[in-house]
Amino acid sequence: MHRKATWIWYPGDMEIWLGNRFNNRRTERGAMFPPFWKQDSHWATVEFSKTVSVDDTEKIVIATEGDFSLKLDGALQFGMPDTFLIPPGRHHLSIKIHHLPSPPALYVDGPNVKSDSSWLVTYEDKIWIDEQGVAHGCGQYMYAGCWALNDIHQRPSSFRLCRKYVGAEARVHGQGLLTDFGQETMGYLVLHDIKGEGMVNIFYGESEQEALDRAYCETLDQLHVTAGDITDVATRHTIARQRDYTLEGSKAFRYVYIETTGDIVIGGVGLDYEYAPHEGRQSGSFRSDDEQLNRIWDVSAYTLDLTTREFFVDGIKRDRWTWSGDAIQSYLMNYYLRFDTECVKRTIRQLRGKDPVTAHINTIMDYTFYWLKSVYDYYLYTGDLSFVREIYPRMRTLMSYCIQRLNDEGMAEGQADDWIFVDWVDFPMHKRGSLCFEQILFCQALQSMVILAEALLKDHRDDLPQGSLTIADYAHDITSYTVRRDSLRQLIKARFWDDQLHGLTHAIEEGKINRMVTRFPNMFAIIYGLATPQECQDILHHVLLNDDVEKISTPYMRFYELEALCMMGCHTLVMNEIKDYWGGMLREGATTFWEKYVPSEQGAEHLAMYGRPYGKSLCHAWGASPVYLLGRYFLGVQPISPGYEEYLVCPVLGGLQWMEGEVPTPFGKIYVRADRREITVRSDGGHGILRVADQETEIPPGKTIRLKTPENQS
């Protein structure tokens, strides 16, 4: 395959820079609303280097974001050349770039010499590289970061999502125009045929009630239109008067209400719909005999697509931020829908930021543990060990931060500067002391570190850059994290398991057990394998199926509750729950799935949250859970070894007459169809096992396998 040149930068810096722009776009009623956690910055000066060998004089093209100096074999060259001639032989090429507005980035293209992820990069941390390409000093250099931006004219700082125009009919309502785009959407509002002078007041709503409530809608815009200019009042940005005007800030909405002053008349309203492209991607699918379930899958997929942007975002109206707890679910859903691994990596890097670690990710302790596990999930689904090698040092320093803050028993306990989230709950639940839920997440984070350190140790190479971890580092980590993981597992059982309650209790507060039983630690004990088979049965019957235990009201934790029930074989129950819970939102008119759903609420109650009448997000990533649940536990496709090298297919109808679907993988797709008579599986690669009841059949790549459906699997 012909190797392509691509833009490169210091690894993680582009994600950090883009994340700062992304997370600071949120507005509430025209006011900027930045995130409340630490935001790092990119390195302003970066040096790229590569040792190259050419048989003949080779002309290379050079493009950068920033001013640069060029050295060949240690000799400084004149100016900042667009092209450069490399003489025959072996040479060391070094390009140092300085740029404050965005990360220093480099593009080099020649017949043989091309910028790619094999180039080395340093931010000048007490290191220098001599004319032979040998590093000196006490700093480190590493491989460059990239996103496969292969066009010299596609500069990284100009990275944008795609857009396409969508029209809509506006109708007169009261003193203004009301436009219904038919479903939840996101993009840039377009005003057509603007005439006159005065003010244009724009009110957005995920519901009609919100758009019409000028005093309390969450997002709005104001434009001042004169004979010569149009000014965005909030940003004070002014452009020359245009007949058609596209607002500069993207918004999420279904309805838009516009009122004007003066003699302003607006001829029409449209939208530049903004989206992350997935055309040509190996996308997942699902269909069954149940049309309501098909609709749930479609709306879930659309919800995830809307919340897949430069990064995986929580909600497109509010918060429009990257949250680690939301993101880990988006990643899992994505593996069954679009398999967009680049967005996963961007989000993981952006969330982590730079060292030193001074706070938990998003300031939330549970979200740090989710972040650590998300890297393991990425490796399992993709087999991409190069990304693990890049990010593992930052996993290590983050884990060190966690360990430094443990209490005397070795358990994770919230400090004064931590937010212990767990979930939004409608019942009194203290989050003080050592929560069993947090210990289970911490234990799984340690398990992720062990597995990844073992994989990196097995794949260790001698040609890695200076500053890379060594065999001794990985061996130490494996031993250290294994000991801590095993000790914590024993501690969880000893301190929190209650034989009389048949489950795990809530917390230890000031040395005393809080014997409250919630679903959270118990379902995670099943999912992460911390409970014995008998304990799993106890949890199932005394906690998860016990109506006296407080119910979960968010799709966020429904994701895990239904996963635990599937793992316990309760597929028909889960199917009914999906149709009742997500189907309930559809019956309320949802076109995307919500941040929270309480069936007993009526009318406008469904729109309120956080003490605000329209505070609830009606398009929230964690609402798309059925994409994952149907792919993983009903089509039954799951990787057993990294990158689907080995995988398992265990389809369960769960009361359906038939179902079929495709699951994307690194090598293509796995197709599954099941009805009450036969199961059909076809795969493009990997080594698969079709397992139904006590029957197992191998699935060779490129072959179609059929197996009769056992009577008890209907």
C-alpha positions in Angstrom: 0.0 0.0 0.0 1.3 3.5 -0.9 2.1 5.3 2.3 0.5 8.8 2.7 1.9 11.9 4.4 -0.3 13.2 7.2 -0.3 16.1 9.6 1.5 15.4 12.9 1.7 17.1 16.3 2.7 16.4 19.9 0.4 13.4 20.9 -2.7 14.6 22.8 -2.1 18.3 22.1 -4.6 18.6 19.2 -7.3 16.9 21.4 -6.6 19.2 24.3 -6.7 22.3 22.1 -9.8 21.2 20.2 -11.4 20.2 23.5 -10.9 23.6 25.0 -12.8 25.1 22.0 -15.4 22.4 22.2 -16.1 22.6 25.9 -16.3 26.4 25.9 -19.0 26.6 23.3 -21.8 26.0 25.8 -24.1 28.9 26.4 -27.1 29.4 28.7 -29.5 32.2 27.7 -26.7 33.9 25.7 -24.1 33.7 28.4 -20.8 31.8 28.0 -20.8 28.7 30.3 -17.3 27.2 30.5 -16.6 23.9 32.3 -15.6 23.9 35.9 -12.6 21.6 35.7 -9.0 22.2 34.8 -8.3 22.9 31.2 -4.8 22.2 30.0 -3.0 23.9 27.0 -0.9 22.6 24.2 2.9 22.9 24.1 3.8 26.1 22.2 7.2 24.9 20.9 7.7 21.3 19.6 10.5 19.6 17.7 9.9 16.9 15.2 12.7 14.6 14.0 13.3 11.7 11.7 16.3 9.7 10.5 15.8 9.1 6.8 17.7 7.3 4.0 17.3 8.2 0.4 19.1 6.8 -2.7 18.9 9.9 -4.8 18.4 13.6 -4.0 14.8 13.9 -2.8 12.6 17.0 -2.9 10.2 17.3 0.0 7.3 19.7 0.5 7.0 21.3 4.0 3.9 22.8 5.6 3.5 23.9 9.2 1.1 25.5 11.6 3.6 28.0 13.1 7.0 29.4 12.4 9.8 26.9 12.1 13.5 26.2 11.8 14.9 23.3 9.8 18.1 21.3 10.6 19.8 18.7 8.4 22.3 16.6 10.3 22.5 19.3 13.0 23.1 22.2 10.6 20.6 25.0 10.7 19.1 25.8 7.2 18.2 29.3 6.0 14.6 30.6 6.4 11.4 28.6 6.5 11.4 26.8 3.1 8.3 25.4 1.4 10.5 22.8 -0.3 13.8 21.3 0.6 16.3 19.0 -1.1 17.7 16.0 0.9 20.9 14.7 -0.6 21.5 11.0 -1.1 22.4 9.0 2.0 21.4 8.7 5.6 20.4 12.0 7.3 18.8 13.3 10.4 16.0 15.8 9.7 14.8 18.1 12.5 12.0 20.7 12.3 11.2 22.9 15.3 7.9 24.7 15.3 6.5 27.5 17.5 2.8 28.3 17.5 0.6 29.8 20.2 -2.9 29.9 18.6 -3.1 26.1 18.0 -0.7 23.2 18.4 2.5 23.2 16.3 1.8 20.8 13.4 3.9 19.5 10.6 3.3 18.1 7.1 6.2 16.7 5.0 5.7 15.0 1.7 8.2 13.5 -0.7 8.6 10.4 -2.7 9.9 8.5 0.3 10.1 11.0 3.2 6.7 11.6 4.6 5.4 12.9 8.0 3.5 10.2 9.9 3.3 8.6 13.4 6.9 7.2 13.1 8.4 10.7 13.5 9.7 11.5 17.0 8.6 14.6 18.8 9.6 16.4 22.0 8.5 19.6 23.7 12.1 20.6 24.7 11.9 19.3 28.2 15.7 19.3 28.8 16.4 17.2 25.8 18.3 17.7 22.6 19.0 15.6 19.6 22.3 15.5 17.8 23.0 15.3 14.1 22.9 11.5 14.2 19.4 11.6 15.7 20.6 10.5 19.2 18.8 12.1 22.1 20.7 13.6 25.0 19.5 15.1 28.3 17.1 14.0 30.9 13.8 14.7 29.1 11.8 12.4 26.8 10.7 12.2 23.2 7.9 10.1 21.8 6.1 9.2 18.6 4.0 12.0 16.9 0.2 12.1 17.1 -2.0 12.2 14.0 -5.6 11.8 12.8 -5.0 10.8 9.2 -5.5 14.4 8.0 -3.7 13.6 4.7 -4.4 16.8 2.7 -1.7 19.4 2.9 -4.4 22.1 2.7 -6.5 20.5 5.5 -4.7 22.2 8.3 -5.5 20.6 11.7 -6.7 23.9 13.3 -9.4 24.1 10.6 -10.8 20.6 11.5 -14.6 20.9 11.3 -17.6 18.6 11.2 -19.7 18.2 8.0 -22.7 20.4 7.2 -25.7 20.1 5.0 -28.7 22.4 4.5 -32.1 21.5 5.9 -35.2 23.6 5.1 -38.3 23.9 7.3 -41.6 25.7 7.1 -42.1 28.7 9.5 -45.6 29.6 10.6 -47.0 32.7 12.3 -47.5 32.3 16.0 -48.6 35.2 18.1 -46.2 38.1 17.4 -43.5 35.9 15.8 -42.6 32.9 13.6 -42.5 29.3 15.0 -40.5 26.7 13.1 -40.7 22.9 13.7 -37.8 20.9 12.2 -39.7 17.7 12.9 -37.2 16.1 15.2 -34.3 17.0 17.5 -31.4 18.4 15.5 -28.3 20.4 15.8 -26.5 23.0 13.7 -26.5 26.6 12.6 -29.8 28.5 12.1 -30.1 30.2 8.8 -32.4 33.3 8.3 -33.5 33.9 4.7 -34.5 37.1 3.0 -33.9 39.5 5.9 -35.5 42.9 5.2 -35.7 46.1 7.3 -33.9 47.2 10.5 -34.3 46.3 14.1 -33.8 43.4 16.5 -34.2 39.7 15.8 -34.8 37.7 19.0 -34.4 33.9 18.6 -35.6 31.4 21.2 -34.7 27.7 20.8 -36.5 24.7 22.3 -36.2 20.9 22.4 -40.0 21.2 22.9 -42.5 23.7 21.6 -43.2 24.8 25.2 -39.5 25.7 25.7 -39.2 27.7 22.4 -42.3 29.7 23.2 -41.2 30.4 26.8 -39.0 33.5 26.1 -38.3 34.0 29.8 -37.0 30.5 30.6 -35.8 28.7 27.4 -32.3 27.5 27.9 -30.7 28.9 24.7 -31.4 32.1 22.7 -29.8 34.5 20.3 -30.2 38.2 19.6 -29.2 40.0 16.4 -29.1 43.7 15.8 -29.8 44.5 12.1 -29.0 47.9 10.6 -28.8 49.1 7.0 -25.2 48.1 6.8 -24.4 45.4 9.4 -25.7 42.4 11.4 -24.4 42.2 14.9 -24.6 39.2 17.2 -25.4 41.0 20.5 -24.0 38.3 22.8 -20.6 37.9 21.0 -20.5 41.5 19.6 -19.4 40.0 16.3 -20.4 42.2 13.3 -20.5 41.3 9.6 -21.7 43.2 6.6 -25.5 43.1 6.0 -26.6 40.0 4.1 -29.9 38.9 2.7 -29.4 35.4 4.1 -27.6 35.1 7.4 -26.2 32.0 9.1 -25.7 32.4 12.9 -22.2 31.6 14.0 -23.0 29.5 17.1 -24.4 26.0 16.7 -27.5 25.1 18.8 -29.6 22.0 19.6 -33.3 22.3 19.1 -36.4 21.0 17.4 -38.4 24.3 17.6 -37.3 27.8 16.9 -39.4 30.9 17.8 -38.4 34.3 16.3 -39.8 37.7 17.2 -38.6 40.9 15.7 -38.7 44.7 16.4 -38.6 47.7 14.1 -39.6 46.9 10.5 -37.7 43.6 10.3 -39.3 40.9 8.1 -37.8 37.4 7.7 -38.8 35.4 4.6 -37.8 31.9 5.8 -35.9 29.8 8.3 -33.5 26.9 7.6 -30.6 25.0 9.2 -27.0 24.1 8.4 -27.2 20.7 10.0 -23.8 19.7 11.5 -22.8 16.1 11.8 -20.0 13.6 12.1 -19.9 11.7 8.8 -20.3 7.9 8.9 -20.8 7.2 5.2 -18.7 4.3 4.1 -18.2 3.2 7.7 -18.9 -0.4 8.7 -22.1 0.5 10.6 -24.2 -1.8 12.8 -27.9 -2.6 12.2 -30.8 -4.2 14.0 -34.3 -5.3 12.9 -36.9 -7.6 14.3 -40.6 -8.5 14.0 -41.4 -5.9 16.7 -41.8 -2.5 15.1 -41.7 -0.6 18.4 -38.3 -2.2 19.2 -37.1 -1.3 15.7 -38.2 2.3 16.3 -36.3 2.2 19.7 -33.2 1.1 17.9 -33.5 3.7 15.2 -34.0 6.6 17.7 -31.2 5.3 19.9 -28.9 5.3 16.8 -30.0 8.8 15.9 -29.4 9.9 19.5 -25.8 8.6 19.5 -25.1 10.1 16.1 -26.3 13.5 17.3 -24.0 13.3 20.4 -21.1 12.1 18.3 -19.3 15.3 17.4 -15.6 16.2 17.5 -15.8 14.2 20.7 -18.5 12.1 22.3 -20.6 14.7 24.1 -23.2 14.1 26.8 -26.2 16.2 25.6 -26.4 18.5 22.6 -28.3 21.2 24.4 -26.9 20.8 27.9 -24.2 20.3 28.9 -22.3 20.0 25.5 -19.3 18.9 27.5 -17.2 15.7 27.5 -17.9 13.7 30.6 -16.0 10.5 31.2 -19.0 8.6 32.7 -21.1 9.5 29.7 -18.3 8.8 27.3 -17.6 5.2 28.3 -21.1 4.3 27.5 -20.9 6.2 24.2 -17.8 4.2 23.3 -19.5 0.9 23.9 -22.6 1.9 21.9 -20.3 3.2 19.2 -18.6 -0.2 18.9 -22.0 -1.7 18.0 -23.1 1.2 15.7 -20.4 3.1 13.8 -17.1 1.7 15.1 -15.7 5.3 15.0 -12.3 4.5 16.7 -10.9 8.0 15.9 -13.6 9.7 17.9 -13.0 7.3 20.8 -9.3 8.1 20.9 -9.8 11.8 20.6 -12.3 11.8 23.5 -10.0 9.6 25.7 -7.0 11.9 25.1 -9.0 15.1 25.6 -10.5 13.9 28.9 -7.2 12.9 30.3 -5.3 16.1 29.5 -1.7 16.5 30.7 0.4 15.7 33.8 0.7 16.5 36.6 -2.7 15.2 37.8 -4.2 17.6 40.2 -7.9 16.5 40.2 -10.1 13.6 39.2 -11.3 13.6 35.6 -14.3 16.0 35.4 -13.6 16.3 39.2 -15.5 13.1 39.7 -13.8 10.1 41.3 -16.1 7.5 39.6 -15.3 9.2 36.3 -11.6 8.6 36.8 -12.2 4.9 37.2 -14.5 4.8 34.2 -11.7 6.5 32.2 -9.2 3.9 33.1 -11.5 1.1 32.2 -12.4 2.8 28.9 -8.9 2.3 27.6 -9.2 -1.4 28.3 -12.5 -1.5 26.5 -11.0 0.2 23.5 -8.2 -2.4 23.4 -10.6 -5.3 23.7 -12.8 -4.0 20.8 -10.0 -2.8 18.5 -6.8 -4.6 19.3 -5.0 -1.3 18.9 -2.0 -1.7 21.2 -0.2 1.3 19.7 -2.8 3.6 21.3 -2.5 1.8 24.6 1.3 2.2 24.5 0.8 5.9 23.9 -1.8 6.5 26.7 -0.5 4.0 29.3 2.0 6.4 30.9 -0.9 8.8 31.6 -3.0 6.0 32.9 -0.1 5.3 35.3 0.2 8.8 36.6 -3.6 9.0 37.0 -3.6 5.7 39.0 -0.8 7.0 41.2 -3.0 10.0 42.0 -5.8 7.7 43.0 -3.6 5.5 45.2 -2.1 8.5 47.0 -5.6 9.5 48.1 -6.8 6.1 49.5 -7.8 5.9 53.1 -5.9 3.8 55.7 -7.7 0.7 54.7 -6.7 1.1 51.0 -10.2 2.1 49.9 -11.2 5.0 47.6 -12.9 7.7 49.6 -14.1 11.1 48.4 -12.0 14.1 49.5 -13.1 17.7 50.0 -12.2 18.5 46.4 -13.9 15.5 44.8 -17.4 15.1 43.4 -18.8 11.6 44.2 -21.6 11.3 41.5 -22.8 7.7 41.2 -26.1 8.8 39.6 -29.0 11.3 39.8 -31.3 9.7 42.4 -34.8 10.5 43.6 -34.2 9.2 47.1 -32.0 10.1 50.0 -28.6 8.5 49.5 -25.5 9.8 51.4 -22.3 9.8 49.4 -19.9 10.1 52.3 -17.2 7.8 53.4 -16.1 4.7 51.5 -18.9 3.8 49.0 -19.0 0.1 48.0 -19.8 1.3 44.5 -16.6 3.3 44.2 -14.5 0.3 45.5 -15.9 -1.9 42.8 -15.1 0.7 40.1 -11.6 1.1 41.5 -11.1 -2.6 41.5 -12.0 -2.8 37.9 -9.7 0.1 37.1 -6.8 -1.9 38.7 -7.8 -4.9 36.7 -7.7 -2.8 33.5 -4.2 -1.7 34.4 -3.0 -5.3 35.0 -4.4 -6.5 31.7 -2.9 -3.7 29.7 0.5 -3.8 31.4 0.6 -7.5 30.6 -0.2 -6.9 26.9 2.5 -4.1 26.7 5.1 -6.3 28.4 4.4 -9.1 26.0 4.7 -6.7 23.0 7.7 -4.7 24.3 10.1 -3.5 21.7 13.7 -2.3 22.0 13.3 0.5 19.4 10.8 2.6 21.5 11.6 6.3 22.1 13.6 7.5 25.1 11.2 8.1 28.0 9.1 5.0 27.1 8.4 2.5 29.9 10.7 -0.5 30.3 10.1 -4.2 30.8 10.9 -3.6 34.5 8.2 -0.8 34.7 5.5 -3.1 33.3 6.6 -6.0 35.5 6.5 -3.8 38.5 3.0 -2.5 37.6 1.6 -6.0 37.0 2.8 -7.1 40.5 1.8 -3.9 42.3 -1.7 -3.6 40.7 -2.4 -7.3 41.1 -1.7 -7.2 44.8 -3.8 -4.1 45.3 -6.7 -5.5 43.2 -6.8 -8.8 45.0 -6.6 -7.1 48.4 -9.4 -4.8 47.5 -11.6 -7.7 46.3 -11.2 -9.4 49.6 -11.9 -6.1 51.5 -15.1 -5.5 49.5 -16.5 -8.9 50.4 -15.4 -8.7 54.0 -16.7 -5.2 54.7 -19.7 -4.8 52.5 -21.3 -8.2 51.9 -24.3 -8.9 54.2 -25.6 -12.5 54.3 -28.9 -11.4 55.9 -29.5 -8.8 53.2 -28.2 -11.1 50.4 -26.3 -8.3 48.9 -23.7 -5.5 49.2 -24.4 -2.7 51.5 -23.9 1.0 50.6 -21.0 2.5 52.5 -18.7 2.8 55.5 -19.2 6.1 57.2 -16.9 7.1 60.1 -16.0 3.4 60.7 -19.6 2.2 60.7 -21.5 0.3 58.0 -24.3 2.0 56.3 -26.5 -1.0 55.7 -28.6 0.7 53.0 -29.0 -1.6 50.0 -28.9 0.1 46.5 -28.8 -1.4 43.1 -25.5 0.3 42.1 -22.8 -1.7 43.8 -24.7 -5.0 43.4 -25.2 -4.8 39.7 -21.6 -3.8 39.2 -20.5 -6.8 41.3 -22.3 -9.0 38.7 -20.9 -7.1 35.7 -17.3 -7.1 36.9 -17.2 -10.6 38.2 -16.8 -9.7 41.9 -19.7 -12.0 43.0 -19.8 -15.8 43.2 -22.5 -17.6 41.2 -24.5 -18.0 44.4 -24.0 -14.3 45.3 -25.1 -13.3 41.8 -28.4 -15.3 42.4 -28.9 -13.6 45.8 -28.3 -10.2 44.2 -30.7 -11.0 41.4 -33.6 -12.0 43.6 -33.1 -9.8 46.6 -31.9 -6.6 45.0 -32.4 -6.3 41.2 -35.8 -8.0 41.2 -36.9 -6.5 44.6 -39.3 -3.7 44.2 -38.5 -2.6 47.8 -35.1 -1.5 46.6 -35.2 2.0 45.2 -35.5 2.1 41.5 -33.2 3.7 39.0 -34.7 6.6 37.0 -31.9 7.5 34.5 -30.9 5.7 31.3 -27.3 6.1 32.6 -27.6 3.5 35.3 -30.4 1.6 33.4 -27.6 0.7 31.0 -25.8 -1.2 33.7 -28.8 -2.6 35.5 -30.1 -4.1 32.2 -26.6 -5.4 31.4 -26.5 -7.2 34.7 -29.9 -8.7 34.2 -28.9 -9.9 30.7 -25.8 -11.5 32.2 -28.1 -13.3 34.6 -30.2 -14.7 31.7 -33.2 -12.4 32.2 -33.5 -11.4 28.5 -37.2 -11.5 28.3 -37.5 -9.2 31.3 -34.9 -6.9 29.8 -36.7 -6.8 26.5 -39.9 -5.8 28.3 -38.0 -3.1 30.2 -36.6 -1.7 27.0 -40.0 -1.5 25.4 -41.6 -0.1 28.5 -38.9 2.5 29.4 -37.6 3.7 26.0 -41.0 3.0 24.5 -42.5 5.3 27.1 -40.3 8.1 25.9 -41.5 7.5 22.4 -45.1 7.6 23.5 -44.3 11.0 25.0 -43.3 12.2 21.5 -39.5 11.8 21.9 -37.5 11.9 18.7 -34.2 11.3 20.6 -33.8 9.8 24.1 -33.5 11.8 27.2 -31.2 12.4 30.1 -33.8 11.1 32.5 -37.3 9.6 32.3 -39.8 9.1 35.1 -43.0 7.5 33.8 -45.2 8.9 36.5 -44.5 12.5 35.4 -47.0 14.3 33.2 -46.7 16.9 30.5 -44.2 19.7 31.1 -42.8 17.7 34.2 -40.9 15.7 31.6 -39.0 18.8 30.6 -37.8 20.0 34.0 -34.5 19.2 35.8 -32.1 20.9 38.1 -34.8 23.2 39.3 -35.3 24.7 35.8 -38.4 24.2 33.7 -36.4 23.1 30.7 -33.2 21.9 32.3 -33.5 18.3 31.2 -31.5 17.3 28.1 -33.9 15.6 25.6 -31.0 14.3 23.5 -28.5 12.6 25.9 -25.9 10.1 24.8 -26.6 7.7 27.7 -30.2 7.5 26.4 -28.9 5.4 23.5 -28.3 2.3 25.6 -30.5 -0.1 23.5 -27.8 0.0 20.7 -25.4 -1.7 23.0 -27.8 -4.0 24.8 -29.4 -5.3 21.6 -26.0 -5.8 19.9 -24.2 -7.4 22.8 -26.9 -9.4 24.6 -29.6 -10.2 22.0 -27.6 -10.5 18.8 -25.1 -11.7 21.3 -21.9 -10.6 19.7 -18.9 -9.9 21.9 -15.1 -10.0 21.5 -13.3 -12.5 23.6 -9.7 -11.5 22.6 -8.5 -8.0 21.5 -9.8 -6.8 18.1 -12.2 -9.7 17.7 -9.4 -12.1 16.9 -11.6 -14.5 18.9 -15.3 -13.7 19.4 -18.5 -15.2 20.7 -22.0 -15.1 19.3 -24.8 -16.1 21.7 -28.1 -14.9 20.2 -31.2 -14.8 22.4 -34.6 -13.8 21.1 -36.0 -12.7 24.4 -39.6 -13.2 23.3 -39.1 -12.0 19.7 -40.2 -14.1 16.7 -37.1 -13.1 14.7 -34.3 -10.6 14.7 -31.3 -9.9 12.5 -28.5 -7.4 12.5 -24.8 -6.6 11.8 -22.1 -5.7 14.3 -19.0 -3.8 13.0 -15.5 -5.1 13.9 -11.9 -4.2 12.8 -12.1 -6.8 10.0 -15.6 -6.0 8.7 -19.0 -7.2 10.0 -20.6 -10.1 11.8 -24.1 -10.8 10.6 -26.6 -12.6 12.8 -30.1 -13.7 12.1 -32.2 -15.7 14.6 -35.8 -17.0 14.6 -37.6 -19.8 16.4 -36.3 -22.4 13.9 -32.8 -21.4 12.9 -29.8 -19.2 13.7 -27.6 -17.9 10.9 -24.2 -16.3 11.4 -21.7 -14.9 8.8 -18.4 -13.2 9.6 -15.8 -11.3 7.5 -12.9 -12.4 9.7 -11.7 -13.5 13.1 -12.2 -16.9 14.8 -15.8 -17.1 16.2 -17.8 -19.5 18.2 -21.6 -19.7 17.9 -23.0 -20.8 21.3 -26.6 -21.7 21.9 -27.6 -23.5 25.0 -25.1 -26.4 25.2 -24.3 -26.3 21.5 -21.1 -24.8 20.1 -20.1 -24.4 16.5 -17.1 -22.7 15.0 -17.6 -19.7 12.6 -14.9 -19.7 10.0 -14.1 -16.3 8.3 -16.2 -15.7 5.2 -18.5 -18.7 5.8 -22.2 -18.9 6.7 -23.1 -21.1 9.7 -26.6 -22.3 10.4 -27.7 -23.9 13.6 -31.2 -25.2 14.6 -32.7 -23.1 17.4 -33.2 -25.2 20.6 -36.8 -25.2 21.8 -35.9 -23.6 25.1 -34.2 -20.6 23.4 -37.4 -19.2 21.9 
